[in-house]
Structures are given as structure tokens and as C-alpha cells.
Amino acid sequence: MDKLEQLEQQLQDLETKMAFQEDTIEQLNEVITKQDAIIRKMEQRFLLIGEKIQDMENQMPNKGFNPADELPPHY
């Protein structure tokens, strides 16, 4: 194999590797995009849950109630 054939083979190998890398990058980008959407939905749900918990706490008659302050019935 002469130098020109070696260079052509190296060029083909590099082009093949680059094609696989481009495909891998695209697949990773799709995964990241999906995960970002999931994380954003989860953040919205957590905020909503936090608001609901806060509303429930505000509606409770004994806002300062702490179970640790209560004596068990056998005392």
C-alpha cells in the first residue's frame, strides 16, 4: 500500500468516526431535550404541591401545633 492509499484509508476512517460521533451527539441531544422537559414538568408539579401544602397549613386551626409538644395518653 503506497502513501496515497494509506492517506485515503485514514481519511475514510476519520469520516466514518465523525459520522458515528455526529449520530451519537444527536442521540444525546434528544435525550437531554427529553430530560429537560421532564425536569421542567417536575419543577412545576413540586411548586404546585408546595403551594397546596402551604394552603392546607394556612387552613389548619392550630397553626402552631407540634406533635412533639403533646404528651402521650398514658401520662
GUDREN-786010 format. One line per 10 residues: number of its first residue (from 1); for each residue z, x, y of C-alpha. Coordinates in pm, whole numbers, padded with zeros to 5 digits, always signed. Each point is the difference from the previous one (the first is absolute). Layout:
<nodes>
NUM> Z,X,Y; ...
</nodes>
This chain:
<nodes>
1> +00000,+00000,+00000; -00102,+00152,+00329; +00185,-00024,+00331; -00200,-00298,+00125; +00076,-00202,-00313; +00369,+00093,+00028; +00009,-00115,+00361; -00175,-00326,-00090; +00252,-00059,-00279; +00291,+00073,+00233
11> -00148,-00236,+00257; -00035,-00276,-00259; +00357,+00058,-00117; +00127,-00024,+00358; -00199,-00317,+00063; +00142,-00154,-00319; +00356,+00091,+00097; -00054,-00137,+00349; -00131,-00329,-00138; +00308,-00037,-00221
21> +00227,+00086,+00292; -00168,-00258,+00223; +00045,-00263,-00271; +00365,+00095,-00045; +00063,-00014,+00374; -00157,-00346,+00018; +00212,-00125,-00290; +00316,+00140,+00159; -00091,-00160,+00331; -00034,-00339,-00170
31> +00341,+00041,-00165; +00162,+00101,+00329; -00160,-00293,+00180; +00131,-00245,-00261; +00347,+00156,+00008; +00007,-00020,+00379; -00078,-00372,-00015; +00274,-00053,-00260; +00253,+00195,+00208; -00085,-00199,+00313
41> +00050,-00329,-00189; +00330,+00124,-00138; +00119,+00101,+00347; -00083,-00349,+00130; +00185,-00161,-00290; +00306,+00221,+00049; +00008,-00087,+00369; -00024,-00369,-00085; +00278,+00030,-00259; +00214,+00186,+00253
51> -00055,-00277,+00255; +00089,-00267,-00258; +00318,+00185,-00095; +00093,+00034,+00366; -00059,-00373,+00053; +00216,-00082,-00301; +00279,+00227,+00126; -00017,-00166,+00342; +00029,-00345,-00159; +00307,+00090,-00207
61> +00321,-00146,+00143; +00212,+00307,-00081; -00209,+00276,+00151; +00283,+00252,-00030; +00074,-00078,-00365; +00055,+00308,-00210; +00069,-00055,-00372; +00201,+00322,-00011; +00252,-00155,+00244; +00071,-00295,-00230
71> +00284,+00016,-00251; -00085,-00090,-00358; +00145,-00332,-00121; +00264,+00164,-00223; +00193,+00148,+00298
</nodes>
